């Protein structure tokens, strides 16, 4: 006999699954496969660094790779507070991944750039994301176009929702 769930039972199941998927995408509790991937592909001298560099710091390093930028510009580019960015930049400078260079025309302005090791770590980070994207694409290929359209709709609505206190509120165009 086929079990037919009520709409509320389906919603409860979906809520639990969304939470489980979020946990799975963050880290599956079985070590840190993302850090292992990067460490395996880099020189031994950088392995400990890529294993311990915080993810937000790694993402700021990738932002710096987009072109020379100041701390203020990096904060604006990344949508983070200047003080927070400054602390991450200091960590990157100390790790030998970023250099600060004064601009010749402006004594106050400091430009951030990557060292050779910084470029290497950024490339490893990019390759990590490419591999993750390939894995997601390969996983999703098992579903029909119609199933994927429903998933796109639901995830799009979730991404467009906002929070009112602790309640999730759908985008304005849907009741």
Secondary structure, DSSP 8 states (H G I E B T S, - for coil): ------HHHHHHHHHHHHHHHHHHHH--SSS-HHHHHHHHTS-HHHHHHHHHS-HHHHHHHHHHTTS-B-HHHHHHHHT--HHHHHHHHHHHHHTTSEEEEEETTEEEEEEEEE-HHHHHHHHHHHHHHHHHHHHHHHHHTTS-HHHHHHHHHHHHHHHH-EEETTEEE--TT--
